[in-house]
Amino acid sequence: MFTQKYRVAIIGAGKIVQVGHIPNFQSIPNVSVEALCDVNEERVKAIAAEKNIPHTFTDYKKMLAEVKPDITVIATPNIFHKPMAIEALNAGSHVLCEKPLALTYADAKEMMDLAAAKGLTLTVGSHYRWSDAIRAAKAQADAGFFGEIYAVRTVWHRRSGIPGFGSWFTRKDLAGGGSLLDIGIHALDRALFLMGYPKPVTVSGVTFSKLGTQGLGLGGWGADIQKPTANAQFDVDDLAWALVRFDNGAVIQLQVSWAVNNKDQFFTEIYGTQGGAWVGDQDKVELYTSLNGQQSDIQVTVPRSGVGSYKHLANNLVRYLDGDPTAEIVTAQQALTSVKIIEGVFRSALEGHEVALEGA
């Protein structure tokens, strides 16, 4: 039962907007995508025409003032997330922000505090928690199959996955970081979600920029894919590893890369006192335990929803705003926890030692 109509405005017209946000919000009966904004006027007009979006802008402040959206989606270079979210919240709009929510915990906290003060919802697009495989593993965690989860290893290594040399993704002044902020947040959220988001207390992390600086590792993702040029800027991480400790004694080992001389890997491993698991993508989940004194491996038949994780993200947000008690979103505390950990990884890598997390 839908209780009201929601008018959506989107800032940014890159690939994730084209294949993710626009079609999935347009598929919801009580939602209309009213406006699209991008600094590239030619691109925004072409995409709006293709997707039947009535209004286009190159100035997001003008769009917010004229359209007065109920929901604003922000999918722009990372450094703009905070000012754009604050502008949208001040305009009275709920906000779905692409990850990372912000580059620092202090900025993310300021954004969330403003949303709370205005009675608005600010959430982040960590959509992989809605994959069929993660939902199947989470059902086992909630049922107690694993017992106490005391360790999780979560890995996303792209062998060649740098989204454009010289694009905003590879420039620290626009992105704030590389693989860790781009795909590391997704890998981290998968692990934290399965663990129930315990409280992090320390982080030890390292980052590297070894292949991207050689012009190696260009991948197939990103709206601005381009091969290395003489002036291409690559000053972000292409590999990051970290160990996160929590107040309950549990740990996460996080490994991510855009480019690495090793195979592509995408999985999350669970280590529990009663059982464990290997969780991949789509329908790949294997459980490990002992049955009648014998070690047993169980291939899970994962229920397939037939719905992509971005559609779940959009549907849950709208249902949540409609007051549906069964709807799930990335909560303020969860979003802040992720930002705190990622910031800690960068700080640990810079300082060369384990760091305590602020407020932990």
Steps between C-alpha positions, in 0.01 A plus 500: 500500500657829386411805705641782288681591181872572502671733255866413445779727378845362418833681513753334271442318171775240502468131425368397843218752464418379150493127579418511871309793645288622209343170384447368852332811637291523182380144559335591833129585454487798735826659382573736213851603398445868432843646441860416414799728559855476367770754417524339155198659332521288186507177698222594741265601218570183304443271799187684610356465151585130489354434848195728468602736779319834452747751650877545465742728682870574518465678838385273782403790726268632232353153455429463872337844515281450193410131520473471880553122495388263772809284444836616368752246370864611507740314269789738443874512577549430869609845611160640402293257706501710817411843354238353267338294775486799732345714226238231431418453868465875546262495203282251690591190300586150614839391363643181356874558462735274311788364705705628665261714700788736580878499515522547877299386798459861615341597167275192496387570856418860411289379208313244709441749782346744253272229358386403849437863597282548194316170538633376166661176389860496377627161391780359287503268199678196648282271292694172506340405831184437293663240276335159513816336634540745789132472591532121511808521722336760725201268549741233627669754731166614641396137555816438705670258259843657550478539876730787599649664191851590615675562166406598146719538192353708221677531166443684174805483277470618143794388291434788260229733618622860510204712380686729261846657516459871560128468577383645832530150651881512481543855629537543875379861483162377367466147638693517827623145440489215252407134536430526872235770459361357177458126563650460848190650660283235331724216620504648851121540514450136400710391797356745752143417394555127555658570841223732615715814488706467821685804635851545350780604733827480303619475140832399349519568129731535201441647156702472180515673161717264297330412171286806434807721515645294214186544290407135560169350609243690297162334546158492343304709748429873521336757279828670413722208401814620329846360436807661657608830354806712565305712747292223662493537878511193723572587863261267685524145634465201271526246785410518869504245782385550858429326829212641705452408867163532676399550861358146518837349404403425139711603199461574130776449245430728201679459165413708192669599176432663167812347346712212624722229357270226622161357410164675528342425837167596654388327819435530871602224742334449838673329792271402790510278805234266356542544127656699221425608144636610167272760342556607142278680253151414375422143616839384633487412870669205671462419870749310718419324826515163678207258483499198730872542558588527132620807315230600251483742206153612397429652160217747556223527245470877509148633446519723194294817523542584133555858612830687490647648815454858374128438459482368856683815614250733331194295598601479864564874522157587360327243720692631802386856429146361459521366854531131414649337814650216292706736281875512555744781430864565585447672833678813618707303751598241240604766249703682765671179608615428144638852456679479835671173403603615151639825641690292753654284226634807321633648825667174601659466155633856520632471856634146466336348808169384643268787596220531752173620352351827618211451739564125522 
